[in-house]
Structures are given as structure tokens and as C-alpha cells.
Amino acid sequence: MSASLCNTRLAELARSGIGAAPVAAGEADAEADNPLCGDEIRIRLVWRDGGDAPVLDRLEHATRGCAVCRASASLAAMAAAGKTRKGLAELADAFDGCLESGDFAPLGVGFGVFDGIASFPARRHCARLPWTALRRALGG
């Protein structure tokens, strides 16, 4: 990624709104906000029977924030579907690790949109916000 974090792929992902849905405050499984920049997210986890353990059917989010936060919420919704609670916690941990290292290759396709975010420390908080809400929804 170039020195600019605002690239075409990130902008497209932010606009895609994957998983975006109305999530009223009383209907959210978790909320998170960043008072420094104003980003806010509410998420709802919709589960289905997975045999041995429930699996996530979909992650719905109501996100009001910058392109980085919205793109991260869309990626979380895409990557979370079909995972168990344990798998979701592992995914959130892996995202945090990649956020710190700046190398998103271990997470696979799509996450490369955040390559280079290490050059923008304040934007890491924006990218982390949906994952913070996910952890809260999981009780962590």
C-alpha cells in the first residue's frame, strides 16, 4: 500500500456496507465508540445451529464512522460468517495481531486493504473498533 491509507479498494469496501443493517441501541449485542474521532458501531450477532456448536449466520452492524472503520466493519461481517464463538475470538485476536504488525497476509484475501496502516497509528483505532464491539458481544 502506498503512503495513503485512502485507496480505491478501501473506499469501495467502506461503501459496500456488507453486513450493514439498522441495529437499534436496545437490540445491539454490543456497542463501541471512539470519542476522539466520533466513530460509533453497534453490532448484532445472528446465530444458527451448527451441530456441535452454534455458528454465526451473520454479523449485522450499524456503523457511523470514517471509511477505515466502515471498511473494517464490512470485512468483519464477511470474515465472521460461519464461525463459532471460539473461531470469532481467534479471528479478532488475529486481526489485532495483524494490526500491530502491519502484515495482514495471514488473514487472507480482502484484509490487505489495511497493509500500511501501521504508518497511521490513529487510524488503527478506527480499524479496531468493529473488532472491539465483536469481542464485547462475545463477552470478552
Contacts in CASP RR format, 6 or more apart in sequence:
PFRMAT RR
TARGET T0000
AUTHOR 0000-0000-0000
METHOD contacts of the structure
MODEL  1
MSASLCNTRLAELARSGIGAAPVAAGEADAEADNPLCGDEIRIRLVWRDG
GDAPVLDRLEHATRGCAVCRASASLAAMAAAGKTRKGLAELADAFDGCLE
SGDFAPLGVGFGVFDGIASFPARRHCARLPWTALRRALGG
1 7 0 8 1.000
1 112 0 8 1.000
1 113 0 8 1.000
1 114 0 8 1.000
1 115 0 8 1.000
1 116 0 8 1.000
3 119 0 8 1.000
5 68 0 8 1.000
5 116 0 8 1.000
5 117 0 8 1.000
5 119 0 8 1.000
5 120 0 8 1.000
5 123 0 8 1.000
6 67 0 8 1.000
7 113 0 8 1.000
9 110 0 8 1.000
9 113 0 8 1.000
10 67 0 8 1.000
10 68 0 8 1.000
10 71 0 8 1.000
10 113 0 8 1.000
10 114 0 8 1.000
11 67 0 8 1.000
11 71 0 8 1.000
13 70 0 8 1.000
13 71 0 8 1.000
13 74 0 8 1.000
13 75 0 8 1.000
13 110 0 8 1.000
13 113 0 8 1.000
14 67 0 8 1.000
14 68 0 8 1.000
14 70 0 8 1.000
14 71 0 8 1.000
14 74 0 8 1.000
15 70 0 8 1.000
16 74 0 8 1.000
17 70 0 8 1.000
17 73 0 8 1.000
17 74 0 8 1.000
17 77 0 8 1.000
18 74 0 8 1.000
18 75 0 8 1.000
18 77 0 8 1.000
18 78 0 8 1.000
19 58 0 8 1.000
19 59 0 8 1.000
19 60 0 8 1.000
19 61 0 8 1.000
19 73 0 8 1.000
19 74 0 8 1.000
19 77 0 8 1.000
20 60 0 8 1.000
20 61 0 8 1.000
20 62 0 8 1.000
20 63 0 8 1.000
20 73 0 8 1.000
20 74 0 8 1.000
20 77 0 8 1.000
21 44 0 8 1.000
21 60 0 8 1.000
21 61 0 8 1.000
21 62 0 8 1.000
22 62 0 8 1.000
23 42 0 8 1.000
23 43 0 8 1.000
23 44 0 8 1.000
23 60 0 8 1.000
23 61 0 8 1.000
23 62 0 8 1.000
24 42 0 8 1.000
25 31 0 8 1.000
25 42 0 8 1.000
27 42 0 8 1.000
27 44 0 8 1.000
28 42 0 8 1.000
28 43 0 8 1.000
28 44 0 8 1.000
28 62 0 8 1.000
29 43 0 8 1.000
29 44 0 8 1.000
29 45 0 8 1.000
29 136 0 8 1.000
29 137 0 8 1.000
30 42 0 8 1.000
30 43 0 8 1.000
30 133 0 8 1.000
30 134 0 8 1.000
30 135 0 8 1.000
30 136 0 8 1.000
30 137 0 8 1.000
30 139 0 8 1.000
31 40 0 8 1.000
31 41 0 8 1.000
31 42 0 8 1.000
31 43 0 8 1.000
31 133 0 8 1.000
31 136 0 8 1.000
32 40 0 8 1.000
32 41 0 8 1.000
32 129 0 8 1.000
32 130 0 8 1.000
32 132 0 8 1.000
32 133 0 8 1.000
32 136 0 8 1.000
33 39 0 8 1.000
33 40 0 8 1.000
33 41 0 8 1.000
33 129 0 8 1.000
34 40 0 8 1.000
34 69 0 8 1.000
34 125 0 8 1.000
34 126 0 8 1.000
34 129 0 8 1.000
36 122 0 8 1.000
36 125 0 8 1.000
37 65 0 8 1.000
37 66 0 8 1.000
37 122 0 8 1.000
37 125 0 8 1.000
37 126 0 8 1.000
38 64 0 8 1.000
38 65 0 8 1.000
39 63 0 8 1.000
39 64 0 8 1.000
39 65 0 8 1.000
39 66 0 8 1.000
39 69 0 8 1.000
39 126 0 8 1.000
39 129 0 8 1.000
40 63 0 8 1.000
40 64 0 8 1.000
40 65 0 8 1.000
41 61 0 8 1.000
41 62 0 8 1.000
41 63 0 8 1.000
41 64 0 8 1.000
41 65 0 8 1.000
41 69 0 8 1.000
41 73 0 8 1.000
41 129 0 8 1.000
41 130 0 8 1.000
41 133 0 8 1.000
42 61 0 8 1.000
42 62 0 8 1.000
42 63 0 8 1.000
42 133 0 8 1.000
43 59 0 8 1.000
43 60 0 8 1.000
43 61 0 8 1.000
43 62 0 8 1.000
43 130 0 8 1.000
43 133 0 8 1.000
43 134 0 8 1.000
43 137 0 8 1.000
44 59 0 8 1.000
44 60 0 8 1.000
44 61 0 8 1.000
44 137 0 8 1.000
45 56 0 8 1.000
45 59 0 8 1.000
45 60 0 8 1.000
45 134 0 8 1.000
45 137 0 8 1.000
45 138 0 8 1.000
46 56 0 8 1.000
46 57 0 8 1.000
46 58 0 8 1.000
46 59 0 8 1.000
46 60 0 8 1.000
47 54 0 8 1.000
47 55 0 8 1.000
47 56 0 8 1.000
47 57 0 8 1.000
48 54 0 8 1.000
48 55 0 8 1.000
48 56 0 8 1.000
48 57 0 8 1.000
49 55 0 8 1.000
53 84 0 8 1.000
53 85 0 8 1.000
53 86 0 8 1.000
54 84 0 8 1.000
54 85 0 8 1.000
55 82 0 8 1.000
55 83 0 8 1.000
55 84 0 8 1.000
56 80 0 8 1.000
56 81 0 8 1.000
56 82 0 8 1.000
56 83 0 8 1.000
56 84 0 8 1.000
56 88 0 8 1.000
57 81 0 8 1.000
57 82 0 8 1.000
58 77 0 8 1.000
58 80 0 8 1.000
58 81 0 8 1.000
59 76 0 8 1.000
59 77 0 8 1.000
59 80 0 8 1.000
59 81 0 8 1.000
59 134 0 8 1.000
60 77 0 8 1.000
61 73 0 8 1.000
61 76 0 8 1.000
61 77 0 8 1.000
61 130 0 8 1.000
61 133 0 8 1.000
63 69 0 8 1.000
63 70 0 8 1.000
63 73 0 8 1.000
63 130 0 8 1.000
65 126 0 8 1.000
66 126 0 8 1.000
68 117 0 8 1.000
68 123 0 8 1.000
68 126 0 8 1.000
68 127 0 8 1.000
69 126 0 8 1.000
69 127 0 8 1.000
69 129 0 8 1.000
69 130 0 8 1.000
71 113 0 8 1.000
71 114 0 8 1.000
71 127 0 8 1.000
72 114 0 8 1.000
72 126 0 8 1.000
72 127 0 8 1.000
72 128 0 8 1.000
72 129 0 8 1.000
72 130 0 8 1.000
72 131 0 8 1.000
73 129 0 8 1.000
73 130 0 8 1.000
75 110 0 8 1.000
75 111 0 8 1.000
75 113 0 8 1.000
76 95 0 8 1.000
76 130 0 8 1.000
76 131 0 8 1.000
76 134 0 8 1.000
79 91 0 8 1.000
79 107 0 8 1.000
79 111 0 8 1.000
80 88 0 8 1.000
80 91 0 8 1.000
80 134 0 8 1.000
83 91 0 8 1.000
85 138 0 8 1.000
88 134 0 8 1.000
88 138 0 8 1.000
89 135 0 8 1.000
89 138 0 8 1.000
89 140 0 8 1.000
91 107 0 8 1.000
92 131 0 8 1.000
92 134 0 8 1.000
92 135 0 8 1.000
92 138 0 8 1.000
94 106 0 8 1.000
94 107 0 8 1.000
95 107 0 8 1.000
95 111 0 8 1.000
95 128 0 8 1.000
95 131 0 8 1.000
96 128 0 8 1.000
96 131 0 8 1.000
98 104 0 8 1.000
98 106 0 8 1.000
98 107 0 8 1.000
98 111 0 8 1.000
98 114 0 8 1.000
99 114 0 8 1.000
99 117 0 8 1.000
99 124 0 8 1.000
99 127 0 8 1.000
99 128 0 8 1.000
100 118 0 8 1.000
101 118 0 8 1.000
102 114 0 8 1.000
102 115 0 8 1.000
102 116 0 8 1.000
102 117 0 8 1.000
102 118 0 8 1.000
103 115 0 8 1.000
104 110 0 8 1.000
104 111 0 8 1.000
104 112 0 8 1.000
104 113 0 8 1.000
104 114 0 8 1.000
104 115 0 8 1.000
105 111 0 8 1.000
105 112 0 8 1.000
114 127 0 8 1.000
117 123 0 8 1.000
117 124 0 8 1.000
117 127 0 8 1.000
118 124 0 8 1.000
END
